[in-house]
Amino acid sequence: CYPDTAIPVMSYRHTHYEKNRSGVTANYQLSIGMHDIEAGLWYEQAERDESRDWHKVINASVNQHFDSTPYWTQYKNTFNTDTFKWYAQDSIALGDFTLNLGVKQYLVDLDKYDHYQGTTTAEINSDSDVLLSGGVLYQVTDFIELFTSYSENFAAIKDGVLERDSSDLSAIKPETAENIDLGIRYQTNALKLTATAYSITFDNRITFIAPGSDAGGIDYTIGTNGTYLNVGGIESSGLELSASYMVTPAWSMYTSYTNNSSEYKGNAPGFTAGDAVIDSVEDLFVVSTDYYSGDFRFGLSAKYTGERGDVDSYTVLDFNTGYSAEVETGPFKSIDI
């Protein structure tokens, strides 16, 4: 198609990244009677620079070397994130009961500064509500304890959302979750048993929706295309059982079982409310044993992972053995094989 003397033309795309973070933390603890109180704060200022330029490859028929002076700088942006978190918690000892109460809040502001336009082109507030947490531990006997807890969690909007010009910043909400646990523990010198039931509700999942393009060739503007939006969430619940036993002072055994159910909450592109979450596992089972004898050790474990949609279940076996000793020979003090 081309004469033998033709020189192929090619470009090299270079994206530059830089991030600076600075901040301060403070913490205060106080014990008064049956109260153990802790409070603190965390402030951080993060500045992320990103720019993209294009360079001419000097001679694409020879190698990928390019002219260090770009012929086009596509964009240059600075993303600023100010995060302030405060928290307070109190652990109250009431005989056989221990009560834990806590509050925290995140105050997050983000903005995007466009160096070409010389102005702030996007900004968003991503503050959380006041988030509550609490728990109760009841020491039934010297060997048995009951526990329950509740916590509200939060993930702020990330500055990557501001990169996409099509995102509706007024409609995007931070991700949130609520966790509830309820369980029982039994513990002696040799035997430990735990059973825990849990429920997790996760809302406002932030997802990137890539742009659709009917144009042929390469979409060179993909770096600033597409949009972020909230697409519902996930509801999970399950049961976790675990046991460990010291057969002898040198020989221990451990086993655990998890039964989990995770379903999509709300419709999203490609998903329907009530569908099982892709790659979520309903059954997990582990059994292992470890032995120590002086400098010698070995262990054997097996982990079963149940079916995940169309993916078959499988079991992984692991075996390890080792020997360590003090040698005090030349520059060496010990050896471990």
C-alpha contacts under 8 A as a table, 3 or more apart, distances in Angstrom:
res1	aa1	res2	aa2	distance
2	Y	6	A	6.35
3	P	6	A	5.47
7	I	59	N	6.92
7	I	60	A	7.35
7	I	61	S	6.81
8	P	59	N	7.11
8	P	60	A	5.75
8	P	61	S	6.42
9	V	56	K	7.79
9	V	57	V	7.08
9	V	59	N	7.36
9	V	60	A	6.43
10	M	56	K	6.31
10	M	57	V	5.41
10	M	60	A	6.22
11	S	54	W	6.46
11	S	55	H	5.55
11	S	56	K	4.75
11	S	57	V	5.41
11	S	66	F	7.96
12	Y	54	W	5.65
12	Y	55	H	5.02
12	Y	56	K	6.25
12	Y	57	V	6.31
12	Y	66	F	6.93
13	R	52	R	7.20
13	R	53	D	6.10
13	R	54	W	4.69
13	R	55	H	6.50
14	H	52	R	5.67
14	H	53	D	5.44
14	H	54	W	6.18
14	H	55	H	7.77
15	T	50	E	7.09
15	T	51	S	5.71
15	T	52	R	4.25
15	T	53	D	6.50
16	H	49	D	7.79
16	H	50	E	5.53
16	H	51	S	5.22
16	H	52	R	6.13
17	Y	48	R	7.39
17	Y	49	D	5.81
17	Y	50	E	4.83
17	Y	51	S	6.98
18	E	48	R	5.74
18	E	49	D	5.12
18	E	50	E	6.65
19	K	46	A	7.14
19	K	47	E	5.66
19	K	48	R	4.31
19	K	49	D	6.23
20	N	46	A	5.77
20	N	47	E	5.27
20	N	48	R	6.49
21	R	44	E	6.90
21	R	45	Q	5.82
21	R	46	A	4.44
21	R	47	E	6.48
22	S	44	E	5.66
22	S	45	Q	5.50
22	S	46	A	6.61
23	G	42	W	7.48
23	G	43	Y	5.31
23	G	44	E	4.08
23	G	45	Q	6.04
24	V	42	W	6.01
24	V	43	Y	5.44
24	V	44	E	6.62
25	T	40	G	7.46
25	T	41	L	5.75
25	T	42	W	4.48
25	T	43	Y	6.42
26	A	40	G	5.28
26	A	41	L	5.39
26	A	42	W	6.63
27	N	38	E	7.27
27	N	39	A	5.86
27	N	40	G	4.19
27	N	41	L	6.68
28	Y	38	E	5.63
28	Y	39	A	5.31
28	Y	40	G	5.99
29	Q	36	D	7.40
29	Q	37	I	5.69
29	Q	38	E	4.43
29	Q	39	A	6.62
30	L	36	D	5.97
30	L	37	I	5.12
30	L	38	E	6.42
31	S	34	M	7.51
31	S	35	H	5.65
31	S	36	D	4.50
31	S	37	I	6.09
32	I	35	H	5.16
32	I	36	D	6.58
32	I	37	I	7.94
34	M	92	I	5.52
34	M	93	A	5.13
34	M	94	L	7.17
35	H	90	D	6.38
35	H	91	S	5.72
35	H	92	I	4.72
35	H	93	A	6.71
36	D	90	D	5.58
36	D	91	S	5.04
36	D	92	I	6.49
37	I	88	A	7.51
37	I	89	Q	5.87
37	I	90	D	4.45
37	I	91	S	6.47
38	E	88	A	5.70
38	E	89	Q	5.38
38	E	90	D	6.41
39	A	86	W	7.67
39	A	87	Y	5.55
39	A	88	A	4.12
39	A	89	Q	6.35
40	G	86	W	5.84
40	G	87	Y	5.53
40	G	88	A	6.57
41	L	84	F	7.31
41	L	85	K	5.46
41	L	86	W	4.28
41	L	87	Y	6.30
42	W	83	T	7.79
42	W	84	F	5.74
42	W	85	K	5.05
42	W	86	W	6.48
43	Y	82	D	7.57
43	Y	83	T	5.61
43	Y	84	F	4.47
43	Y	85	K	6.40
44	E	82	D	5.96
44	E	83	T	5.22
44	E	84	F	6.63
45	Q	80	N	7.34
45	Q	81	T	5.87
45	Q	82	D	4.71
45	Q	83	T	6.47
46	A	80	N	5.77
46	A	81	T	5.12
46	A	82	D	6.51
47	E	78	T	6.80
47	E	79	F	5.75
47	E	80	N	4.68
47	E	81	T	6.56
48	R	78	T	5.61
48	R	79	F	5.03
48	R	80	N	6.47
49	D	76	K	7.53
49	D	77	N	5.90
49	D	78	T	4.45
49	D	79	F	6.36
50	E	76	K	5.89
50	E	77	N	5.47
50	E	78	T	6.39
51	S	73	T	7.59
51	S	74	Q	7.40
51	S	75	Y	5.37
51	S	76	K	4.10
51	S	77	N	6.22
52	R	73	T	5.86
52	R	74	Q	5.46
52	R	75	Y	5.66
52	R	76	K	6.72
53	D	70	P	6.05
53	D	71	Y	7.68
53	D	72	W	5.64
53	D	73	T	4.03
53	D	74	Q	5.56
53	D	75	Y	7.46
54	W	70	P	5.31
54	W	71	Y	6.06
54	W	72	W	5.33
54	W	73	T	6.27
54	W	74	Q	7.53
55	H	66	F	6.12
55	H	67	D	5.87
55	H	68	S	6.82
55	H	69	T	6.68
55	H	70	P	4.47
55	H	71	Y	5.74
55	H	72	W	7.32
56	K	66	F	5.55
56	K	67	D	5.65
56	K	70	P	7.21
56	K	71	Y	7.03
57	V	60	A	5.97
57	V	64	Q	6.18
57	V	65	H	5.79
57	V	66	F	4.02
57	V	67	D	6.27
58	I	64	Q	7.73
58	I	65	H	6.17
58	I	66	F	5.11
58	I	67	D	6.15
59	N	62	V	5.66
59	N	63	N	6.58
59	N	64	Q	7.48
59	N	65	H	7.47
59	N	66	F	7.97
60	A	63	N	5.49
60	A	64	Q	6.05
60	A	65	H	7.94
67	D	70	P	6.95
70	P	73	T	6.80
73	T	76	K	7.66
75	Y	114	D	7.98
75	Y	116	Y	7.38
76	K	114	D	6.37
76	K	115	H	5.76
76	K	116	Y	6.93
77	N	112	K	6.71
77	N	113	Y	5.60
77	N	114	D	4.77
77	N	115	H	5.89
78	T	112	K	5.78
78	T	113	Y	5.07
78	T	114	D	6.70
78	T	115	H	7.64
79	F	110	L	7.16
79	F	111	D	5.78
79	F	112	K	4.61
79	F	113	Y	6.36
79	F	159	D	6.52
80	N	110	L	5.56
80	N	111	D	5.39
80	N	112	K	6.52
80	N	159	D	7.78
81	T	108	V	6.99
81	T	109	D	5.72
81	T	110	L	4.52
81	T	111	D	6.82
81	T	159	D	7.29
82	D	107	L	7.98
82	D	108	V	5.61
82	D	109	D	5.24
82	D	110	L	6.55
83	T	106	Y	6.95
83	T	107	L	5.79
83	T	108	V	4.55
83	T	109	D	6.73
84	F	106	Y	5.81
84	F	107	L	5.05
84	F	108	V	6.42
85	K	104	K	7.09
85	K	105	Q	5.61
85	K	106	Y	4.53
85	K	107	L	6.25
86	W	104	K	5.57
86	W	105	Q	5.70
86	W	106	Y	6.96
87	Y	102	G	7.42
87	Y	103	V	5.64
87	Y	104	K	4.07
87	Y	105	Q	6.63
88	A	102	G	5.67
88	A	103	V	5.49
88	A	104	K	6.45
89	Q	100	N	7.21
89	Q	101	L	5.50
89	Q	102	G	4.01
89	Q	103	V	6.36
90	D	100	N	5.75
90	D	101	L	5.33
90	D	102	G	6.40
91	S	98	T	6.85
91	S	99	L	5.71
91	S	100	N	4.48
91	S	101	L	6.58
92	I	98	T	5.62
92	I	99	L	5.00
92	I	100	N	6.28
93	A	96	D	7.69
93	A	97	F	6.20
93	A	98	T	4.67
93	A	99	L	6.55
94	L	97	F	4.94
94	L	98	T	5.86
94	L	99	L	7.54
95	G	98	T	7.55
96	D	138	Y	5.68
96	D	139	Q	5.07
96	D	140	V	7.20
97	F	136	V	6.94
97	F	137	L	5.63
97	F	138	Y	4.61
97	F	139	Q	6.47
98	T	136	V	5.78
98	T	137	L	5.05
98	T	138	Y	6.56
99	L	134	G	7.50
99	L	135	G	5.90
99	L	136	V	4.75
99	L	137	L	6.58
100	N	133	S	7.98
100	N	134	G	5.26
100	N	135	G	4.99
100	N	136	V	6.35
101	L	132	L	7.82
101	L	133	S	5.94
101	L	134	G	4.47
101	L	135	G	6.71
102	G	132	L	5.87
102	G	133	S	4.97
102	G	134	G	6.09
103	V	130	V	6.59
103	V	131	L	5.52
103	V	132	L	4.74
103	V	133	S	6.28
104	K	130	V	5.83
104	K	131	L	5.23
104	K	132	L	6.82
105	Q	127	D	7.81
105	Q	128	S	5.95
105	Q	129	D	6.33
105	Q	130	V	4.91
105	Q	131	L	5.90
106	Y	127	D	5.62
106	Y	128	S	5.29
106	Y	129	D	7.71
106	Y	130	V	7.99
107	L	126	S	6.81
107	L	127	D	4.38
107	L	128	S	6.46
108	V	125	N	6.11
108	V	126	S	5.00
108	V	127	D	5.14
108	V	156	A	7.14
109	D	123	E	7.59
109	D	124	I	6.13
109	D	125	N	4.75
109	D	126	S	6.03
109	D	127	D	7.50
110	L	123	E	5.52
110	L	124	I	5.36
110	L	125	N	6.40
110	L	126	S	7.66
110	L	159	D	6.52
111	D	120	T	6.89
111	D	121	T	7.75
111	D	122	A	5.55
111	D	123	E	3.94
111	D	124	I	6.33
111	D	159	D	7.64
111	D	162	L	7.51
112	K	120	T	5.62
112	K	121	T	5.89
112	K	122	A	5.15
112	K	123	E	6.20
112	K	162	L	6.56
112	K	163	E	8.00
113	Y	118	G	7.25
113	Y	119	T	5.74
113	Y	120	T	4.23
113	Y	121	T	5.98
113	Y	122	A	7.41
114	D	117	Q	5.48
114	D	118	G	5.78
114	D	119	T	5.77
114	D	120	T	6.11
114	D	121	T	6.34
115	H	118	G	4.75
115	H	119	T	6.95
120	T	123	E	7.47
122	A	162	L	6.52
123	E	162	L	7.57
124	I	169	L	6.67
124	I	170	S	7.89
126	S	156	A	5.71
126	S	157	I	6.02
126	S	173	K	7.48
126	S	174	P	6.36
127	D	156	A	7.31
128	S	131	L	7.51
128	S	154	F	6.92
128	S	156	A	7.67
128	S	174	P	7.69
131	L	151	S	7.70
131	L	152	E	5.42
131	L	153	N	6.87
132	L	151	S	6.05
132	L	152	E	5.70
133	S	149	S	7.49
133	S	150	Y	5.45
133	S	151	S	4.15
133	S	152	E	6.22
134	G	149	S	5.60
134	G	150	Y	5.34
134	G	151	S	6.48
135	G	147	F	7.28
135	G	148	T	5.53
135	G	149	S	3.98
135	G	150	Y	6.27
136	V	147	F	5.59
136	V	148	T	5.47
136	V	149	S	6.44
137	L	145	E	6.89
137	L	146	L	5.79
137	L	147	F	4.46
137	L	148	T	6.78
138	Y	145	E	5.44
138	Y	146	L	5.09
138	Y	147	F	6.29
139	Q	142	D	7.07
139	Q	144	I	6.28
139	Q	145	E	4.41
139	Q	146	L	6.60
140	V	143	F	7.69
140	V	144	I	5.42
140	V	145	E	5.29
140	V	146	L	7.09
141	T	144	I	5.12
141	T	145	E	6.95
143	F	185	R	7.98
143	F	186	Y	5.41
143	F	187	Q	5.10
143	F	188	T	6.12
144	I	184	I	7.27
144	I	185	R	5.69
144	I	186	Y	4.58
144	I	187	Q	6.65
145	E	184	I	5.83
145	E	185	R	5.32
145	E	186	Y	6.68
146	L	182	L	7.93
146	L	183	G	5.95
146	L	184	I	4.50
146	L	185	R	6.44
147	F	181	D	7.96
147	F	182	L	5.89
147	F	183	G	5.38
147	F	184	I	6.21
148	T	180	I	7.48
148	T	181	D	5.34
148	T	182	L	4.29
148	T	183	G	6.30
149	S	179	N	7.91
149	S	180	I	5.73
149	S	181	D	5.21
149	S	182	L	6.69
150	Y	178	E	7.38
150	Y	179	N	5.62
150	Y	180	I	4.63
150	Y	181	D	6.63
151	S	178	E	5.82
151	S	179	N	5.25
151	S	180	I	6.77
152	E	176	T	7.47
152	E	177	A	5.87
152	E	178	E	4.65
152	E	179	N	6.51
153	N	176	T	5.63
153	N	177	A	5.01
153	N	178	E	6.20
153	N	179	N	7.92
154	F	174	P	7.14
154	F	175	E	5.85
154	F	176	T	4.49
154	F	177	A	6.38
155	A	174	P	5.98
155	A	175	E	5.09
155	A	176	T	6.30
156	A	174	P	5.06
156	A	175	E	6.62
157	I	161	V	7.25
157	I	173	K	7.33
157	I	174	P	5.29
157	I	175	E	7.54
158	K	161	V	6.02
159	D	162	L	5.48
159	D	163	E	7.30
160	G	163	E	5.28
160	G	164	R	7.52
161	V	164	R	5.94
161	V	167	S	7.04
161	V	227	T	7.81
161	V	228	Y	6.16
162	L	165	D	6.94
162	L	167	S	7.46
162	L	169	L	7.95
163	E	224	T	6.02
164	R	167	S	5.73
164	R	224	T	5.07
164	R	225	N	5.63
164	R	226	G	6.01
164	R	227	T	5.66
164	R	228	Y	7.36
165	D	224	T	6.50
165	D	225	N	6.69
165	D	226	G	7.62
165	D	227	T	7.24
166	S	225	N	6.89
166	S	226	G	6.17
166	S	227	T	5.09
166	S	228	Y	7.92
167	S	226	G	7.52
167	S	227	T	4.50
167	S	228	Y	5.29
167	S	229	L	7.01
168	D	171	A	5.57
168	D	172	I	6.68
168	D	227	T	7.83
168	D	228	Y	7.71
168	D	229	L	7.61
169	L	172	I	5.44
171	A	229	L	7.65
172	I	206	I	7.75
172	I	228	Y	7.75
172	I	229	L	5.83
172	I	230	N	6.13
173	K	204	N	6.50
173	K	206	I	7.99
173	K	230	N	6.95
174	P	204	N	6.61
174	P	206	I	7.67
175	E	202	F	7.49
175	E	203	D	5.88
175	E	204	N	4.86
175	E	205	R	5.66
175	E	206	I	6.92
176	T	202	F	5.91
176	T	203	D	5.33
176	T	204	N	6.63
177	A	200	I	6.88
177	A	201	T	5.41
177	A	202	F	4.29
177	A	203	D	6.10
178	E	200	I	5.67
178	E	201	T	5.27
178	E	202	F	6.68
179	N	198	Y	7.34
179	N	199	S	5.94
179	N	200	I	4.65
179	N	201	T	6.76
180	I	198	Y	5.55
180	I	199	S	5.21
180	I	200	I	6.50
181	D	196	T	6.72
181	D	197	A	5.80
181	D	198	Y	4.49
181	D	199	S	6.69
182	L	196	T	5.61
182	L	197	A	5.28
182	L	198	Y	6.42
183	G	194	T	7.29
183	G	195	A	5.39
183	G	196	T	4.12
183	G	197	A	6.11
184	I	194	T	5.81
184	I	195	A	5.47
184	I	196	T	6.64
185	R	192	K	7.41
185	R	193	L	5.67
185	R	194	T	4.48
185	R	195	A	6.65
186	Y	191	L	7.80
186	Y	192	K	5.68
186	Y	193	L	5.00
186	Y	194	T	6.44
187	Q	190	A	7.77
187	Q	191	L	5.76
187	Q	192	K	4.40
187	Q	193	L	6.40
188	T	191	L	5.17
188	T	192	K	6.35
190	A	245	Y	5.46
190	A	246	M	4.88
190	A	247	V	7.41
191	L	243	A	7.38
191	L	244	S	5.86
191	L	245	Y	4.58
191	L	246	M	6.61
192	K	243	A	5.53
192	K	244	S	5.23
192	K	245	Y	6.52
193	L	241	L	7.68
193	L	242	S	5.85
193	L	243	A	4.53
193	L	244	S	6.76
194	T	240	E	7.93
194	T	241	L	5.76
194	T	242	S	5.30
194	T	243	A	6.51
195	A	239	L	7.30
195	A	240	E	5.74
195	A	241	L	4.58
195	A	242	S	6.64
196	T	239	L	5.73
196	T	240	E	5.13
196	T	241	L	6.55
197	A	237	S	7.56
197	A	238	G	5.78
197	A	239	L	4.46
197	A	240	E	6.38
198	Y	237	S	5.47
198	Y	238	G	5.52
198	Y	239	L	6.44
199	S	235	E	7.64
199	S	236	S	5.76
199	S	237	S	4.29
199	S	238	G	6.74
200	I	235	E	5.87
200	I	236	S	5.05
200	I	237	S	6.21
201	T	233	G	7.62
201	T	234	I	6.12
201	T	235	E	4.67
201	T	236	S	6.45
202	F	205	R	7.57
202	F	233	G	5.17
202	F	234	I	5.06
202	F	235	E	6.22
203	D	232	G	5.83
203	D	233	G	4.31
203	D	234	I	6.70
203	D	265	K	7.92
204	N	230	N	5.08
204	N	231	V	6.19
204	N	232	G	5.10
204	N	233	G	5.68
205	R	230	N	5.25
205	R	231	V	5.51
205	R	232	G	5.69
205	R	233	G	5.38
206	I	228	Y	6.55
206	I	229	L	5.52
206	I	230	N	4.58
206	I	231	V	6.45
207	T	228	Y	5.53
207	T	229	L	5.70
207	T	230	N	6.30
207	T	231	V	6.74
208	F	226	G	7.12
208	F	227	T	5.76
208	F	228	Y	4.41
208	F	229	L	6.69
209	I	226	G	5.78
209	I	227	T	5.36
209	I	228	Y	6.03
209	I	229	L	7.62
210	A	225	N	7.39
210	A	226	G	4.70
210	A	227	T	6.75
211	P	222	I	7.79
211	P	225	N	6.31
211	P	226	G	4.60
211	P	227	T	7.60
213	S	219	D	7.94
215	A	219	D	7.84
219	D	222	I	5.75
220	Y	223	G	7.48
221	T	224	T	5.99
221	T	225	N	6.39
222	I	225	N	4.95
222	I	226	G	7.50
231	V	266	G	7.26
231	V	267	N	6.92
231	V	268	A	5.06
231	V	269	P	7.75
232	G	264	Y	7.55
232	G	265	K	5.65
232	G	266	G	4.78
232	G	267	N	6.46
232	G	268	A	6.59
233	G	264	Y	5.94
233	G	265	K	4.85
233	G	266	G	6.55
234	I	262	S	6.61
234	I	263	E	5.59
234	I	264	Y	4.58
234	I	265	K	5.00
234	I	277	V	7.71
235	E	262	S	5.63
235	E	263	E	5.42
235	E	264	Y	6.46
235	E	265	K	6.32
236	S	260	N	7.06
236	S	261	S	5.46
236	S	262	S	4.23
236	S	263	E	6.52
237	S	260	N	5.89
237	S	261	S	5.45
237	S	262	S	6.71
238	G	258	T	7.21
238	G	259	N	5.34
238	G	260	N	4.28
238	G	261	S	6.08
239	L	258	T	5.74
239	L	259	N	5.28
239	L	260	N	6.64
240	E	256	S	7.33
240	E	257	Y	5.83
240	E	258	T	4.51
240	E	259	N	6.59
241	L	256	S	5.43
241	L	257	Y	5.16
241	L	258	T	6.43
242	S	254	Y	7.56
242	S	255	T	5.71
242	S	256	S	4.06
242	S	257	Y	6.42
243	A	254	Y	5.74
243	A	255	T	5.40
243	A	256	S	6.31
244	S	252	S	7.25
244	S	253	M	5.57
244	S	254	Y	4.26
244	S	255	T	6.46
245	Y	252	S	5.69
245	Y	253	M	5.27
245	Y	254	Y	6.51
246	M	249	P	6.40
246	M	250	A	7.74
246	M	251	W	6.00
246	M	252	S	4.35
246	M	253	M	6.45
247	V	250	A	7.80
247	V	251	W	5.50
247	V	252	S	5.61
247	V	253	M	7.23
248	T	251	W	5.01
248	T	252	S	6.97
249	P	252	S	7.73
250	A	291	Y	5.58
250	A	292	Y	4.99
250	A	293	S	6.30
251	W	289	T	7.41
251	W	290	D	5.87
251	W	291	Y	4.49
251	W	292	Y	6.52
252	S	289	T	5.73
252	S	290	D	5.41
252	S	291	Y	6.52
253	M	287	V	7.65
253	M	288	S	5.83
253	M	289	T	4.35
253	M	290	D	6.50
254	Y	286	V	7.92
254	Y	287	V	5.71
254	Y	288	S	5.24
254	Y	289	T	6.24
255	T	285	F	7.54
255	T	286	V	5.30
255	T	287	V	4.21
255	T	288	S	6.33
256	S	285	F	5.79
256	S	286	V	5.19
256	S	287	V	6.65
257	Y	283	D	7.42
257	Y	284	L	5.64
257	Y	285	F	4.49
257	Y	286	V	6.47
258	T	282	E	7.73
258	T	283	D	5.77
258	T	284	L	5.06
258	T	285	F	6.53
259	N	282	E	5.40
259	N	283	D	4.84
259	N	284	L	6.66
260	N	281	V	6.73
260	N	282	E	4.70
260	N	283	D	6.54
261	S	276	A	7.63
261	S	280	S	7.78
261	S	281	V	7.71
261	S	282	E	5.88
262	S	276	A	5.82
262	S	277	V	5.64
262	S	280	S	6.58
263	E	273	A	7.29
263	E	274	G	5.31
263	E	275	D	5.39
263	E	276	A	4.41
263	E	277	V	5.18
264	Y	267	N	7.56
264	Y	271	F	7.35
264	Y	272	T	6.81
264	Y	273	A	5.04
264	Y	274	G	5.39
264	Y	275	D	5.61
264	Y	276	A	6.39
264	Y	277	V	5.95
265	K	272	T	7.91
265	K	273	A	4.94
265	K	274	G	6.45
266	G	272	T	6.79
266	G	273	A	4.68
266	G	274	G	7.95
267	N	271	F	5.88
267	N	272	T	4.70
267	N	273	A	5.11
268	A	271	F	5.10
268	A	272	T	6.49
271	F	275	D	6.98
272	T	275	D	5.71
276	A	280	S	7.25
277	V	280	S	5.46
278	I	308	R	7.35
278	I	309	G	7.13
279	D	308	R	5.29
279	D	309	G	7.00
280	S	308	R	6.01
281	V	284	L	7.21
281	V	305	T	7.07
281	V	306	G	5.98
281	V	307	E	6.39
281	V	308	R	5.35
282	E	306	G	6.28
282	E	307	E	7.20
282	E	308	R	7.49
283	D	304	Y	7.99
283	D	305	T	6.31
283	D	306	G	4.94
283	D	307	E	7.71
284	L	303	K	7.39
284	L	304	Y	5.67
284	L	305	T	4.92
284	L	306	G	6.11
285	F	303	K	5.75
285	F	304	Y	5.00
285	F	305	T	6.79
286	V	301	S	7.38
286	V	302	A	5.77
286	V	303	K	4.46
286	V	304	Y	6.31
287	V	301	S	5.71
287	V	302	A	5.48
287	V	303	K	6.66
288	S	299	G	7.33
288	S	300	L	5.59
288	S	301	S	3.94
288	S	302	A	6.28
289	T	299	G	5.59
289	T	300	L	5.47
289	T	301	S	6.36
290	D	297	R	7.49
290	D	298	F	5.93
290	D	299	G	4.24
290	D	300	L	6.63
291	Y	297	R	5.55
291	Y	298	F	5.47
291	Y	299	G	6.23
292	Y	295	D	7.48
292	Y	296	F	5.97
292	Y	297	R	4.46
292	Y	298	F	6.85
293	S	296	F	5.17
293	S	297	R	6.17
294	G	297	R	7.88
295	D	323	Y	5.52
295	D	324	S	5.18
295	D	325	A	6.05
296	F	321	T	7.72
296	F	322	G	5.95
296	F	323	Y	4.62
296	F	324	S	6.75
297	R	321	T	5.59
297	R	322	G	5.30
297	R	323	Y	6.40
298	F	319	F	7.51
298	F	320	N	5.39
298	F	321	T	3.96
298	F	322	G	6.24
299	G	319	F	5.74
299	G	320	N	5.18
299	G	321	T	6.35
300	L	317	L	7.52
300	L	318	D	5.73
300	L	319	F	4.55
300	L	320	N	6.53
301	S	317	L	5.81
301	S	318	D	5.22
301	S	319	F	6.58
302	A	315	T	6.74
302	A	316	V	5.63
302	A	317	L	4.50
302	A	318	D	6.38
303	K	315	T	5.46
303	K	316	V	5.28
303	K	317	L	6.65
304	Y	313	S	7.43
304	Y	314	Y	5.91
304	Y	315	T	4.33
304	Y	316	V	6.62
305	T	313	S	5.56
305	T	314	Y	5.53
305	T	315	T	6.27
306	G	312	D	7.26
306	G	313	S	4.39
306	G	314	Y	6.72
307	E	310	D	7.27
307	E	311	V	5.73
307	E	312	D	4.96
307	E	313	S	4.38
307	E	314	Y	7.95
308	R	311	V	5.04
308	R	312	D	6.78
308	R	313	S	7.33
309	G	312	D	7.97
322	G	336	D	7.14
322	G	337	I	5.39
323	Y	336	D	5.70
323	Y	337	I	5.23
324	S	334	S	7.22
324	S	335	I	5.49
324	S	336	D	4.13
324	S	337	I	6.26
325	A	334	S	5.62
325	A	335	I	5.50
325	A	336	D	6.62
326	E	333	K	5.92
326	E	334	S	4.23
326	E	335	I	6.46
327	V	332	F	6.80
327	V	333	K	5.46
327	V	334	S	5.02
327	V	335	I	6.75
328	E	331	P	7.55
328	E	332	F	5.72
328	E	333	K	4.43
328	E	334	S	6.61
329	T	332	F	5.38
329	T	333	K	6.58
332	F	335	I	7.60
